[in-house]
Amino acid sequence: MNIKLLAVGKTDNKQLQQLMDDYQKRLSFYIKFEMEILPDIKNAKNLSEAQQKEKEGELILSKIGPGEELILLDENGKSFTSVGFSEFLQKKMNAGLKTLVFVIGGPYGFSETVYQKAQGKVALSAMTFSHQMVRLFFIEQLYRGFTILKGEPYHHQ
């Protein structure tokens, strides 16, 4: 199985980018992972919140290929413990899924069209984090999930 993370807008914090690079490198020992940054919508200041979500939604959906499962990182999604998330990943791999695509939306969330196309929603926390921090937290949790599945000592219960 491949895992892809789509995120709207670039990361301008070099320290966060270095940490994400480190976890992506670690993750590469377990699974094929790629992160794709979708550009911010041009002239977003001239668009309403709904228009911005629609344009971002079109861009997100254009990146989803046939047979890829779309999971939104959404505050109203299912909450997991780290062990529960690792079990979620294992079920997806056991199902023979080719590519699992996780998406971090823009500042206003997702359009209704994106919600309709998604096969699931996952919440990282009930707290609000910057989109840049969520990228790091998510990649670290993916890494933690795979170390749990491999029985490695990264996670302690």
N, CA and C atoms as a LAMMPS dump frame, in Angstrom:
ITEM: TIMESTEP
0
ITEM: NUMBER OF ATOMS
471
ITEM: BOX BOUNDS ff ff ff
-5.0000000000000000e+02 5.0000000000000000e+02
-5.0000000000000000e+02 5.0000000000000000e+02
-5.0000000000000000e+02 5.0000000000000000e+02
ITEM: ATOMS id mol type element x y z
1 1 1 N 0.842 -1.184 0
2 1 2 C 0 0 0
3 1 3 C 0.882 1.241 0
4 2 1 N 0.438 2.265 -0.685
5 2 2 C 1.083 3.58 -0.676
6 2 3 C 0.239 4.527 0.167
7 3 1 N 0.903 5.475 0.785
8 3 2 C 0.188 6.515 1.515
9 3 3 C 0.615 7.856 0.961
10 4 1 N -0.382 8.673 0.677
11 4 2 C -0.124 10.014 0.155
12 4 3 C -0.783 11.015 1.087
13 5 1 N -0.077 12.097 1.363
14 5 2 C -0.635 13.203 2.135
15 5 3 C -0.706 14.418 1.231
16 6 1 N -1.907 14.955 1.055
17 6 2 C -2.105 16.191 0.308
18 6 3 C -2.343 17.307 1.323
19 7 1 N -1.679 18.434 1.12
20 7 2 C -1.853 19.564 2.032
21 7 3 C -1.911 20.847 1.213
22 8 1 N -2.836 21.721 1.575
23 8 2 C -2.995 22.994 0.877
24 8 3 C -2.04 24.019 1.49
25 9 1 N -1.227 24.633 0.663
26 9 2 C -0.327 25.705 1.104
27 9 3 C 1.02 25.186 1.56
28 10 1 N 2.07 25.951 1.265
29 10 2 C 3.428 25.503 1.587
30 10 3 C 3.766 25.745 3.06
31 11 1 N 4.791 25.034 3.511
32 11 2 C 5.305 25.216 4.868
33 11 3 C 6.452 26.212 4.792
34 12 1 N 6.313 27.331 5.5
35 12 2 C 7.364 28.341 5.42
36 12 3 C 8.287 28.324 6.641
37 13 1 N 8.061 27.386 7.552
38 13 2 C 8.901 27.274 8.738
39 13 3 C 9.96 26.199 8.496
40 14 1 N 11.216 26.6 8.424
41 14 2 C 12.305 25.677 8.094
42 14 3 C 12.483 24.575 9.137
43 15 1 N 12.306 24.91 10.424
44 15 2 C 12.454 23.888 11.464
45 15 3 C 11.378 22.812 11.345
46 16 1 N 10.144 23.233 11.095
47 16 2 C 9.076 22.258 10.904
48 16 3 C 9.353 21.396 9.677
49 17 1 N 9.827 22.011 8.61
50 17 2 C 10.125 21.263 7.387
51 17 3 C 11.223 20.233 7.639
52 18 1 N 12.24 20.596 8.421
53 18 2 C 13.313 19.65 8.739
54 18 3 C 12.769 18.452 9.527
55 19 1 N 11.897 18.724 10.487
56 19 2 C 11.3 17.637 11.26
57 19 3 C 10.436 16.74 10.369
58 20 1 N 9.653 17.345 9.476
59 20 2 C 8.832 16.549 8.564
60 20 3 C 9.719 15.687 7.664
61 21 1 N 10.804 16.268 7.17
62 21 2 C 11.735 15.512 6.329
63 21 3 C 12.308 14.322 7.089
64 22 1 N 12.644 14.543 8.374
65 22 2 C 13.193 13.471 9.196
66 22 3 C 12.182 12.33 9.344
67 23 1 N 10.939 12.649 9.669
68 23 2 C 9.94 11.593 9.827
69 23 3 C 9.589 10.932 8.495
70 24 1 N 9.614 11.683 7.405
71 24 2 C 9.364 11.075 6.103
72 24 3 C 10.461 10.063 5.772
73 25 1 N 11.693 10.403 6.104
74 25 2 C 12.814 9.488 5.862
75 25 3 C 12.642 8.226 6.699
76 26 1 N 12.296 8.382 7.972
77 26 2 C 12.069 7.227 8.852
78 26 3 C 10.929 6.363 8.322
79 27 1 N 9.864 7.013 7.876
80 27 2 C 8.685 6.313 7.384
81 27 3 C 8.996 5.486 6.139
82 28 1 N 9.957 5.935 5.353
83 28 2 C 10.285 5.251 4.097
84 28 3 C 10.788 3.825 4.312
85 29 1 N 11.196 3.478 5.53
86 29 2 C 11.626 2.111 5.819
87 29 3 C 10.439 1.16 5.966
88 30 1 N 9.238 1.705 6.106
89 30 2 C 8.052 0.897 6.354
90 30 3 C 7.071 0.87 5.184
91 31 1 N 6.955 2.005 4.493
92 31 2 C 5.904 2.118 3.477
93 31 3 C 6.286 3.209 2.488
94 32 1 N 5.714 3.112 1.287
95 32 2 C 5.93 4.178 0.31
96 32 3 C 5.021 5.348 0.7
97 33 1 N 5.64 6.478 0.989
98 33 2 C 4.912 7.656 1.434
99 33 3 C 5.325 8.85 0.595
100 34 1 N 4.344 9.648 0.22
101 34 2 C 4.659 10.906 -0.455
102 34 3 C 3.751 12.003 0.081
103 35 1 N 4.3 13.187 0.119
104 35 2 C 3.521 14.353 0.521
105 35 3 C 3.51 15.316 -0.653
106 36 1 N 2.337 15.759 -1.015
107 36 2 C 2.209 16.719 -2.109
108 36 3 C 1.572 17.996 -1.57
109 37 1 N 2.238 19.091 -1.819
110 37 2 C 1.736 20.395 -1.4
111 37 3 C 0.942 20.999 -2.55
112 38 1 N -0.297 21.32 -2.272
113 38 2 C -1.145 21.97 -3.27
114 38 3 C -1.009 23.476 -3.091
115 39 1 N -0.85 24.209 -4.162
116 39 2 C -0.63 25.653 -4.025
117 39 3 C -1.846 26.358 -3.43
118 40 1 N -1.561 27.422 -2.688
119 40 2 C -2.648 28.263 -2.191
120 40 3 C -3.438 28.787 -3.377
121 41 1 N -4.719 29.01 -3.167
122 41 2 C -5.579 29.547 -4.222
123 41 3 C -5.176 30.995 -4.504
124 42 1 N -4.995 31.288 -5.773
125 42 2 C -4.631 32.658 -6.159
126 42 3 C -5.8 33.61 -5.916
127 43 1 N -5.486 34.815 -5.522
128 43 2 C -6.49 35.858 -5.261
129 43 3 C -7.54 35.425 -4.237
130 44 1 N -7.114 34.629 -3.265
131 44 2 C -8.052 34.119 -2.257
132 44 3 C -8.733 35.257 -1.497
133 45 1 N -8.057 36.388 -1.367
134 45 2 C -8.642 37.519 -0.637
135 45 3 C -9.898 38.046 -1.323
136 46 1 N -9.987 37.816 -2.635
137 46 2 C -11.139 38.288 -3.399
138 46 3 C -12.278 37.271 -3.443
139 47 1 N -12.084 36.124 -2.795
140 47 2 C -13.085 35.062 -2.828
141 47 3 C -13.773 34.933 -1.469
142 48 1 N -15.012 34.502 -1.508
143 48 2 C -15.703 34.206 -0.253
144 48 3 C -15.127 32.906 0.311
145 49 1 N -15.445 32.637 1.562
146 49 2 C -15.011 31.393 2.194
147 49 3 C -15.498 30.185 1.378
148 50 1 N -16.758 30.208 0.971
149 50 2 C -17.333 29.097 0.191
150 50 3 C -16.626 28.936 -1.147
151 51 1 N -16.325 30.056 -1.823
152 51 2 C -15.637 29.994 -3.117
153 51 3 C -14.223 29.423 -2.947
154 52 1 N -13.57 29.83 -1.88
155 52 2 C -12.222 29.336 -1.637
156 52 3 C -12.24 27.82 -1.378
157 53 1 N -13.211 27.367 -0.575
158 53 2 C -13.324 25.929 -0.304
159 53 3 C -13.625 25.159 -1.587
160 54 1 N -14.477 25.726 -2.447
161 54 2 C -14.802 25.061 -3.715
162 54 3 C -13.567 24.919 -4.602
163 55 1 N -12.801 26 -4.747
164 55 2 C -11.595 25.959 -5.588
165 55 3 C -10.573 24.975 -5.015
166 56 1 N -10.372 25.006 -3.698
167 56 2 C -9.451 24.05 -3.077
168 56 3 C -9.965 22.628 -3.265
169 57 1 N -11.285 22.457 -3.137
170 57 2 C -11.888 21.136 -3.32
171 57 3 C -11.652 20.581 -4.712
172 58 1 N -11.795 21.423 -5.729
173 58 2 C -11.539 20.989 -7.103
174 58 3 C -10.092 20.536 -7.257
175 59 1 N -9.184 21.29 -6.665
176 59 2 C -7.762 20.959 -6.736
177 59 3 C -7.485 19.635 -6.014
178 60 1 N -8.047 19.467 -4.827
179 60 2 C -7.864 18.224 -4.066
180 60 3 C -8.375 17.031 -4.863
181 61 1 N -9.6 17.135 -5.366
182 61 2 C -10.203 16.002 -6.075
183 61 3 C -9.478 15.683 -7.381
184 62 1 N -8.841 16.67 -7.976
185 62 2 C -8.074 16.418 -9.205
186 62 3 C -6.842 15.558 -8.931
187 63 1 N -6.449 15.456 -7.677
188 63 2 C -5.261 14.681 -7.295
189 63 3 C -5.592 13.262 -6.838
190 64 1 N -6.88 12.92 -6.801
191 64 2 C -7.304 11.599 -6.354
192 64 3 C -7.52 10.717 -7.581
193 65 1 N -6.745 9.65 -7.653
194 65 2 C -6.837 8.748 -8.798
195 65 3 C -7.841 7.631 -8.564
196 66 1 N -8.145 6.887 -9.626
197 66 2 C -9.066 5.752 -9.49
198 66 3 C -8.474 4.723 -8.518
199 67 1 N -9.325 4.176 -7.669
200 67 2 C -8.871 3.157 -6.726
201 67 3 C -8.162 3.709 -5.496
202 68 1 N -8.042 5.029 -5.397
203 68 2 C -7.416 5.621 -4.218
204 68 3 C -8.509 5.974 -3.209
205 69 1 N -8.246 5.668 -1.959
206 69 2 C -9.218 5.956 -0.913
207 69 3 C -8.878 7.281 -0.247
208 70 1 N -9.876 8.152 -0.143
209 70 2 C -9.708 9.5 0.378
210 70 3 C -10.152 9.578 1.837
211 71 1 N -9.221 9.988 2.705
212 71 2 C -9.505 10.179 4.127
213 71 3 C -9.168 11.627 4.475
214 72 1 N -10.128 12.333 5.051
215 72 2 C -9.924 13.734 5.41
216 72 3 C -9.437 13.847 6.845
217 73 1 N -8.454 14.69 7.069
218 73 2 C -8.048 15.019 8.424
219 73 3 C -8.949 16.166 8.839
220 74 1 N -9.876 15.863 9.717
221 74 2 C -10.978 16.766 10.021
222 74 3 C -11.282 16.706 11.512
223 75 1 N -11.502 17.851 12.112
224 75 2 C -11.746 17.9 13.558
225 75 3 C -12.974 17.102 13.981
226 76 1 N -13.896 16.852 13.052
227 76 2 C -15.099 16.076 13.366
228 76 3 C -14.962 14.604 12.984
229 77 1 N -13.74 14.202 12.66
230 77 2 C -13.503 12.82 12.265
231 77 3 C -13.39 11.893 13.455
232 78 1 N -13.101 10.632 13.169
233 78 2 C -12.934 9.611 14.2
234 78 3 C -11.609 9.832 14.924
235 79 1 N -11.659 9.786 16.227
236 79 2 C -10.445 9.905 17.041
237 79 3 C -9.882 8.521 17.312
238 80 1 N -8.579 8.419 17.276
239 80 2 C -7.888 7.161 17.538
240 80 3 C -6.829 7.37 18.613
241 81 1 N -6.527 6.314 19.343
242 81 2 C -5.271 6.273 20.08
243 81 3 C -4.207 5.922 19.046
244 82 1 N -2.958 5.998 19.41
245 82 2 C -1.901 5.616 18.461
246 82 3 C -2.018 4.144 18.085
247 83 1 N -2.332 3.293 19.056
248 83 2 C -2.513 1.867 18.761
249 83 3 C -3.734 1.669 17.858
250 84 1 N -4.814 2.37 18.134
251 84 2 C -6.007 2.283 17.298
252 84 3 C -5.742 2.737 15.873
253 85 1 N -4.94 3.791 15.724
254 85 2 C -4.6 4.268 14.385
255 85 3 C -3.749 3.232 13.661
256 86 1 N -2.835 2.574 14.369
257 86 2 C -2.02 1.54 13.722
258 86 3 C -2.915 0.388 13.248
259 87 1 N -3.936 0.054 14.042
260 87 2 C -4.882 -0.994 13.641
261 87 3 C -5.692 -0.564 12.42
262 88 1 N -6.068 0.707 12.364
263 88 2 C -6.759 1.27 11.196
264 88 3 C -5.888 1.099 9.944
265 89 1 N -4.602 1.433 10.063
266 89 2 C -3.674 1.288 8.928
267 89 3 C -3.553 -0.174 8.512
268 90 1 N -3.467 -1.062 9.496
269 90 2 C -3.349 -2.493 9.194
270 90 3 C -4.572 -2.988 8.428
271 91 1 N -5.772 -2.558 8.845
272 91 2 C -7 -2.968 8.149
273 91 3 C -6.984 -2.502 6.699
274 92 1 N -6.491 -1.271 6.471
275 92 2 C -6.424 -0.75 5.1
276 92 3 C -5.45 -1.58 4.264
277 93 1 N -4.327 -1.95 4.863
278 93 2 C -3.353 -2.777 4.13
279 93 3 C -3.937 -4.165 3.862
280 94 1 N -4.612 -4.748 4.852
281 94 2 C -5.214 -6.079 4.691
282 94 3 C -6.294 -6.086 3.614
283 95 1 N -6.935 -4.946 3.406
284 95 2 C -8.006 -4.844 2.402
285 95 3 C -7.445 -4.799 0.981
286 96 1 N -6.116 -4.736 0.859
287 96 2 C -5.503 -4.722 -0.464
288 96 3 C -5.585 -3.371 -1.15
289 97 1 N -5.786 -2.345 -0.37
290 97 2 C -5.882 -0.99 -0.912
291 97 3 C -4.553 -0.586 -1.538
292 98 1 N -4.616 -0.017 -2.734
293 98 2 C -3.386 0.396 -3.423
294 98 3 C -2.827 1.682 -2.824
295 99 1 N -3.673 2.713 -2.718
296 99 2 C -3.215 3.998 -2.199
297 99 3 C -4.258 4.588 -1.257
298 100 1 N -3.763 5.01 -0.115
299 100 2 C -4.577 5.686 0.887
300 100 3 C -4.143 7.142 0.886
301 101 1 N -5.09 8.041 0.626
302 101 2 C -4.775 9.465 0.508
303 101 3 C -5.407 10.213 1.678
304 102 1 N -4.562 10.845 2.474
305 102 2 C -5.018 11.699 3.56
306 102 3 C -4.904 13.141 3.091
307 103 1 N -5.842 13.994 3.514
308 103 2 C -5.842 15.384 3.068
309 103 3 C -5.979 16.331 4.25
310 104 1 N -5.112 17.336 4.253
311 104 2 C -5.233 18.465 5.174
312 104 3 C -5.759 19.616 4.33
313 105 1 N -6.937 20.092 4.651
314 105 2 C -7.569 21.139 3.849
315 105 3 C -6.986 22.516 4.108
316 106 1 N -7.596 23.488 3.499
317 106 2 C -7.192 24.877 3.664
318 106 3 C -7.735 25.453 4.957
319 107 1 N -7.597 26.751 5.134
320 107 2 C -7.967 27.389 6.403
321 107 3 C -9.45 27.28 6.761
322 108 1 N -10.316 27.073 5.78
323 108 2 C -11.749 26.993 6.05
324 108 3 C -12.297 25.572 5.996
325 109 1 N -11.405 24.596 5.838
326 109 2 C -11.863 23.209 5.781
327 109 3 C -12.133 22.761 4.357
328 110 1 N -13.082 21.857 4.221
329 110 2 C -13.343 21.213 2.937
330 110 3 C -14.692 21.633 2.358
331 111 1 N -14.777 21.563 1.036
332 111 2 C -16.056 21.822 0.364
333 111 3 C -16.969 20.62 0.572
334 112 1 N -18.25 20.837 0.349
335 112 2 C -19.227 19.755 0.485
336 112 3 C -18.914 18.629 -0.496
337 113 1 N -18.433 18.964 -1.677
338 113 2 C -18.091 17.958 -2.69
339 113 3 C -16.985 17.037 -2.186
340 114 1 N -15.98 17.607 -1.528
341 114 2 C -14.881 16.796 -0.986
342 114 3 C -15.408 15.879 0.113
343 115 1 N -16.265 16.41 0.997
344 115 2 C -16.854 15.569 2.042
345 115 3 C -17.618 14.39 1.436
346 116 1 N -18.338 14.644 0.346
347 116 2 C -19.128 13.587 -0.285
348 116 3 C -18.251 12.508 -0.911
349 117 1 N -17.087 12.894 -1.427
350 117 2 C -16.191 11.939 -2.099
351 117 3 C -15.323 11.156 -1.112
352 118 1 N -15.191 11.652 0.111
353 118 2 C -14.305 11.018 1.094
354 118 3 C -14.887 9.705 1.605
355 119 1 N -13.989 8.75 1.859
356 119 2 C -14.408 7.474 2.433
357 119 3 C -14.288 7.468 3.961
358 120 1 N -13.742 8.546 4.517
359 120 2 C -13.625 8.602 5.97
360 120 3 C -13.02 9.918 6.424
361 121 1 N -13.116 10.141 7.739
362 121 2 C -12.535 11.335 8.361
363 121 3 C -11.81 10.896 9.627
364 122 1 N -10.636 11.466 9.837
365 122 2 C -9.844 11.179 11.024
366 122 3 C -9.525 12.496 11.715
367 123 1 N -9.726 12.529 13.037
368 123 2 C -9.364 13.71 13.835
369 123 3 C -8.051 13.411 14.545
370 124 1 N -7.114 14.334 14.466
371 124 2 C -5.86 14.165 15.196
372 124 3 C -6.006 14.602 16.649
373 125 1 N -6.889 15.547 16.893
374 125 2 C -7.076 16.076 18.239
375 125 3 C -8.336 16.916 18.258
376 126 1 N -8.875 17.113 19.446
377 126 2 C -9.998 18.042 19.598
378 126 3 C -9.479 19.481 19.627
379 127 1 N -8.174 19.629 19.787
380 127 2 C -7.568 20.959 19.793
381 127 3 C -7.345 21.446 18.368
382 128 1 N -7.161 22.746 18.231
383 128 2 C -6.873 23.33 16.924
384 128 3 C -5.379 23.582 16.814
385 129 1 N -4.797 23.145 15.697
386 129 2 C -3.38 23.359 15.417
387 129 3 C -3.241 24.06 14.079
388 130 1 N -2.108 24.707 13.87
389 130 2 C -1.855 25.308 12.562
390 130 3 C -1.754 24.186 11.532
391 131 1 N -2.064 24.516 10.283
392 131 2 C -1.981 23.517 9.215
393 131 3 C -0.567 22.976 9.085
394 132 1 N 0.418 23.818 9.356
395 132 2 C 1.806 23.375 9.257
396 132 3 C 2.141 22.366 10.358
397 133 1 N 1.66 22.611 11.573
398 133 2 C 1.917 21.683 12.674
399 133 3 C 1.197 20.352 12.441
400 134 1 N -0.015 20.408 11.903
401 134 2 C -0.774 19.188 11.646
402 134 3 C 0.001 18.263 10.719
403 135 1 N 0.691 18.816 9.742
404 135 2 C 1.492 17.992 8.827
405 135 3 C 2.52 17.185 9.6
406 136 1 N 3.25 17.871 10.472
407 136 2 C 4.27 17.197 11.274
408 136 3 C 3.628 16.146 12.174
409 137 1 N 2.568 16.516 12.897
410 137 2 C 1.927 15.576 13.812
411 137 3 C 1.424 14.343 13.072
412 138 1 N 0.839 14.559 11.89
413 138 2 C 0.295 13.43 11.143
414 138 3 C 1.401 12.489 10.675
415 139 1 N 2.464 13.041 10.116
416 139 2 C 3.562 12.196 9.628
417 139 3 C 4.192 11.428 10.794
418 140 1 N 4.337 12.097 11.949
419 140 2 C 4.89 11.416 13.12
420 140 3 C 3.959 10.283 13.557
421 141 1 N 2.647 10.504 13.521
422 141 2 C 1.711 9.458 13.915
423 141 3 C 1.707 8.294 12.927
424 142 1 N 1.896 8.579 11.653
425 142 2 C 2.053 7.491 10.674
426 142 3 C 3.271 6.65 11.039
427 143 1 N 4.377 7.33 11.297
428 143 2 C 5.604 6.635 11.671
429 143 3 C 5.371 5.807 12.939
430 144 1 N 4.761 6.411 13.939
431 144 2 C 4.483 5.707 15.195
432 144 3 C 3.595 4.489 14.922
433 145 1 N 2.59 4.661 14.076
434 145 2 C 1.695 3.554 13.747
435 145 3 C 2.437 2.367 13.164
436 146 1 N 3.374 2.626 12.268
437 146 2 C 4.113 1.523 11.66
438 146 3 C 5.115 0.897 12.623
439 147 1 N 5.681 1.69 13.531
440 147 2 C 6.57 1.084 14.53
441 147 3 C 5.76 0.193 15.477
442 148 1 N 4.527 0.592 15.769
443 148 2 C 3.656 -0.24 16.61
444 148 3 C 3.362 -1.554 15.894
445 149 1 N 3.016 -1.475 14.606
446 149 2 C 2.709 -2.682 13.839
447 149 3 C 3.895 -3.627 13.763
448 150 1 N 5.092 -3.081 13.754
449 150 2 C 6.31 -3.895 13.686
450 150 3 C 6.803 -4.337 15.063
451 151 1 N 6.108 -3.904 16.116
452 151 2 C 6.492 -4.293 17.468
453 151 3 C 7.789 -3.626 17.945
454 152 1 N 8.104 -2.476 17.362
455 152 2 C 9.343 -1.784 17.727
456 152 3 C 9.117 -0.916 18.979
457 153 1 N 10.19 -0.582 19.664
458 153 2 C 10.059 0.09 20.966
459 153 3 C 9.82 1.591 20.928
460 154 1 N 9.402 2.161 19.804
461 154 2 C 9.155 3.604 19.742
462 154 3 C 7.976 4 20.617
463 155 1 N 6.978 3.13 20.698
464 155 2 C 5.764 3.428 21.454
465 155 3 C 5.744 2.595 22.725
466 156 1 N 5.488 3.238 23.847
467 156 2 C 5.44 2.536 25.136
468 156 3 C 4.024 2.606 25.688
469 157 1 N 3.559 1.486 26.159
470 157 2 C 2.216 1.437 26.755
471 157 3 C 2.332 1.334 28.254
